[in-house]
């Protein structure tokens, strides 16, 4: 089953290393300061993300696009 076809699952993707560096520089944060998502999360597994990857999550809230970032961690 492809979880990304479900209407409640937001669009998401893994950032490249270059995008990751740019994100950390733009917001002047360290990886440890980013919100976290567990490697065991079904969305992370479906993306084949690894620990340390940053996932960009795009949500539509009240018709407005919002972008969130999460770093994959091991429990």
PyMOL commands that place a pseudoatom at each C-alpha (Angstrom):
pseudoatom trace, name=CA, resn=UNK, resi=1, chain=A, elem=C, hetatm=0, pos=[0.000, 0.000, 0.000]
pseudoatom trace, name=CA, resn=UNK, resi=2, chain=A, elem=C, hetatm=0, pos=[1.304, 3.462, -0.932]
pseudoatom trace, name=CA, resn=UNK, resi=3, chain=A, elem=C, hetatm=0, pos=[0.659, 5.729, 2.050]
pseudoatom trace, name=CA, resn=UNK, resi=4, chain=A, elem=C, hetatm=0, pos=[1.323, 8.843, -0.042]
pseudoatom trace, name=CA, resn=UNK, resi=5, chain=A, elem=C, hetatm=0, pos=[-1.900, 8.284, -1.978]
pseudoatom trace, name=CA, resn=UNK, resi=6, chain=A, elem=C, hetatm=0, pos=[-3.971, 8.844, 1.169]
pseudoatom trace, name=CA, resn=UNK, resi=7, chain=A, elem=C, hetatm=0, pos=[-5.502, 12.330, 1.346]
pseudoatom trace, name=CA, resn=UNK, resi=8, chain=A, elem=C, hetatm=0, pos=[-4.371, 12.891, 4.948]
pseudoatom trace, name=CA, resn=UNK, resi=9, chain=A, elem=C, hetatm=0, pos=[-0.669, 12.254, 4.229]
pseudoatom trace, name=CA, resn=UNK, resi=10, chain=A, elem=C, hetatm=0, pos=[1.143, 15.500, 3.311]
pseudoatom trace, name=CA, resn=UNK, resi=11, chain=A, elem=C, hetatm=0, pos=[3.623, 15.834, 0.439]
pseudoatom trace, name=CA, resn=UNK, resi=12, chain=A, elem=C, hetatm=0, pos=[7.167, 15.231, 1.588]
pseudoatom trace, name=CA, resn=UNK, resi=13, chain=A, elem=C, hetatm=0, pos=[10.681, 14.688, 0.282]
pseudoatom trace, name=CA, resn=UNK, resi=14, chain=A, elem=C, hetatm=0, pos=[14.249, 14.235, 1.486]
pseudoatom trace, name=CA, resn=UNK, resi=15, chain=A, elem=C, hetatm=0, pos=[16.520, 17.259, 1.136]
pseudoatom trace, name=CA, resn=UNK, resi=16, chain=A, elem=C, hetatm=0, pos=[19.814, 16.871, -0.723]
pseudoatom trace, name=CA, resn=UNK, resi=17, chain=A, elem=C, hetatm=0, pos=[23.060, 17.553, 1.148]
pseudoatom trace, name=CA, resn=UNK, resi=18, chain=A, elem=C, hetatm=0, pos=[23.331, 20.957, -0.525]
pseudoatom trace, name=CA, resn=UNK, resi=19, chain=A, elem=C, hetatm=0, pos=[19.748, 21.876, 0.398]
pseudoatom trace, name=CA, resn=UNK, resi=20, chain=A, elem=C, hetatm=0, pos=[20.399, 20.659, 3.937]
pseudoatom trace, name=CA, resn=UNK, resi=21, chain=A, elem=C, hetatm=0, pos=[23.418, 22.974, 4.337]
pseudoatom trace, name=CA, resn=UNK, resi=22, chain=A, elem=C, hetatm=0, pos=[21.489, 25.895, 2.859]
pseudoatom trace, name=CA, resn=UNK, resi=23, chain=A, elem=C, hetatm=0, pos=[18.534, 25.302, 5.212]
pseudoatom trace, name=CA, resn=UNK, resi=24, chain=A, elem=C, hetatm=0, pos=[20.749, 25.212, 8.312]
pseudoatom trace, name=CA, resn=UNK, resi=25, chain=A, elem=C, hetatm=0, pos=[22.558, 28.363, 7.191]
pseudoatom trace, name=CA, resn=UNK, resi=26, chain=A, elem=C, hetatm=0, pos=[19.341, 30.237, 6.255]
pseudoatom trace, name=CA, resn=UNK, resi=27, chain=A, elem=C, hetatm=0, pos=[17.754, 29.626, 9.659]
pseudoatom trace, name=CA, resn=UNK, resi=28, chain=A, elem=C, hetatm=0, pos=[21.062, 29.729, 11.554]
pseudoatom trace, name=CA, resn=UNK, resi=29, chain=A, elem=C, hetatm=0, pos=[20.358, 26.465, 13.382]
pseudoatom trace, name=CA, resn=UNK, resi=30, chain=A, elem=C, hetatm=0, pos=[22.187, 23.244, 14.082]
pseudoatom trace, name=CA, resn=UNK, resi=31, chain=A, elem=C, hetatm=0, pos=[20.809, 19.816, 13.196]
pseudoatom trace, name=CA, resn=UNK, resi=32, chain=A, elem=C, hetatm=0, pos=[20.195, 19.175, 16.895]
pseudoatom trace, name=CA, resn=UNK, resi=33, chain=A, elem=C, hetatm=0, pos=[17.826, 22.170, 17.033]
pseudoatom trace, name=CA, resn=UNK, resi=34, chain=A, elem=C, hetatm=0, pos=[15.484, 20.889, 14.307]
pseudoatom trace, name=CA, resn=UNK, resi=35, chain=A, elem=C, hetatm=0, pos=[12.227, 19.134, 15.176]
pseudoatom trace, name=CA, resn=UNK, resi=36, chain=A, elem=C, hetatm=0, pos=[12.667, 15.372, 15.070]
pseudoatom trace, name=CA, resn=UNK, resi=37, chain=A, elem=C, hetatm=0, pos=[10.913, 12.437, 13.435]
pseudoatom trace, name=CA, resn=UNK, resi=38, chain=A, elem=C, hetatm=0, pos=[11.599, 8.809, 14.290]
pseudoatom trace, name=CA, resn=UNK, resi=39, chain=A, elem=C, hetatm=0, pos=[13.162, 6.469, 11.746]
pseudoatom trace, name=CA, resn=UNK, resi=40, chain=A, elem=C, hetatm=0, pos=[10.317, 4.066, 12.565]
pseudoatom trace, name=CA, resn=UNK, resi=41, chain=A, elem=C, hetatm=0, pos=[7.656, 6.522, 11.301]
pseudoatom trace, name=CA, resn=UNK, resi=42, chain=A, elem=C, hetatm=0, pos=[5.740, 5.006, 8.339]
pseudoatom trace, name=CA, resn=UNK, resi=43, chain=A, elem=C, hetatm=0, pos=[6.353, 8.112, 6.220]
pseudoatom trace, name=CA, resn=UNK, resi=44, chain=A, elem=C, hetatm=0, pos=[10.109, 7.937, 6.859]
pseudoatom trace, name=CA, resn=UNK, resi=45, chain=A, elem=C, hetatm=0, pos=[10.157, 4.249, 5.959]
pseudoatom trace, name=CA, resn=UNK, resi=46, chain=A, elem=C, hetatm=0, pos=[8.189, 4.879, 2.753]
pseudoatom trace, name=CA, resn=UNK, resi=47, chain=A, elem=C, hetatm=0, pos=[10.711, 7.565, 1.740]
pseudoatom trace, name=CA, resn=UNK, resi=48, chain=A, elem=C, hetatm=0, pos=[13.645, 5.256, 2.567]
pseudoatom trace, name=CA, resn=UNK, resi=49, chain=A, elem=C, hetatm=0, pos=[15.106, 8.077, 4.670]
pseudoatom trace, name=CA, resn=UNK, resi=50, chain=A, elem=C, hetatm=0, pos=[18.107, 7.408, 6.872]
pseudoatom trace, name=CA, resn=UNK, resi=51, chain=A, elem=C, hetatm=0, pos=[19.083, 8.779, 10.268]
pseudoatom trace, name=CA, resn=UNK, resi=52, chain=A, elem=C, hetatm=0, pos=[20.388, 12.329, 9.759]
pseudoatom trace, name=CA, resn=UNK, resi=53, chain=A, elem=C, hetatm=0, pos=[18.282, 13.044, 6.664]
pseudoatom trace, name=CA, resn=UNK, resi=54, chain=A, elem=C, hetatm=0, pos=[16.097, 16.135, 6.730]
pseudoatom trace, name=CA, resn=UNK, resi=55, chain=A, elem=C, hetatm=0, pos=[12.561, 15.745, 5.424]
pseudoatom trace, name=CA, resn=UNK, resi=56, chain=A, elem=C, hetatm=0, pos=[10.607, 18.644, 3.976]
pseudoatom trace, name=CA, resn=UNK, resi=57, chain=A, elem=C, hetatm=0, pos=[6.882, 18.322, 4.687]
pseudoatom trace, name=CA, resn=UNK, resi=58, chain=A, elem=C, hetatm=0, pos=[4.374, 20.438, 2.767]
pseudoatom trace, name=CA, resn=UNK, resi=59, chain=A, elem=C, hetatm=0, pos=[0.975, 20.864, 4.363]
pseudoatom trace, name=CA, resn=UNK, resi=60, chain=A, elem=C, hetatm=0, pos=[-2.058, 22.795, 3.210]
pseudoatom trace, name=CA, resn=UNK, resi=61, chain=A, elem=C, hetatm=0, pos=[-3.655, 24.477, 6.192]
pseudoatom trace, name=CA, resn=UNK, resi=62, chain=A, elem=C, hetatm=0, pos=[-6.783, 26.506, 5.506]
pseudoatom trace, name=CA, resn=UNK, resi=63, chain=A, elem=C, hetatm=0, pos=[-5.802, 26.690, 1.840]
pseudoatom trace, name=CA, resn=UNK, resi=64, chain=A, elem=C, hetatm=0, pos=[-2.307, 28.017, 2.571]
pseudoatom trace, name=CA, resn=UNK, resi=65, chain=A, elem=C, hetatm=0, pos=[0.870, 26.066, 1.919]
pseudoatom trace, name=CA, resn=UNK, resi=66, chain=A, elem=C, hetatm=0, pos=[3.105, 25.574, 4.967]
pseudoatom trace, name=CA, resn=UNK, resi=67, chain=A, elem=C, hetatm=0, pos=[6.556, 23.988, 4.877]
pseudoatom trace, name=CA, resn=UNK, resi=68, chain=A, elem=C, hetatm=0, pos=[7.964, 22.078, 7.851]
pseudoatom trace, name=CA, resn=UNK, resi=69, chain=A, elem=C, hetatm=0, pos=[11.303, 20.353, 8.324]
pseudoatom trace, name=CA, resn=UNK, resi=70, chain=A, elem=C, hetatm=0, pos=[12.099, 17.313, 10.452]
pseudoatom trace, name=CA, resn=UNK, resi=71, chain=A, elem=C, hetatm=0, pos=[15.379, 15.491, 10.999]
pseudoatom trace, name=CA, resn=UNK, resi=72, chain=A, elem=C, hetatm=0, pos=[15.273, 11.702, 11.141]
pseudoatom trace, name=CA, resn=UNK, resi=73, chain=A, elem=C, hetatm=0, pos=[16.511, 10.206, 14.402]
pseudoatom trace, name=CA, resn=UNK, resi=74, chain=A, elem=C, hetatm=0, pos=[16.804, 6.729, 15.871]
pseudoatom trace, name=CA, resn=UNK, resi=75, chain=A, elem=C, hetatm=0, pos=[14.772, 6.116, 19.021]
for i in range(1, 75): cmd.bond("trace and resi %d" % i, "trace and resi %d" % (i + 1))
show_as sticks, trace
zoom trace
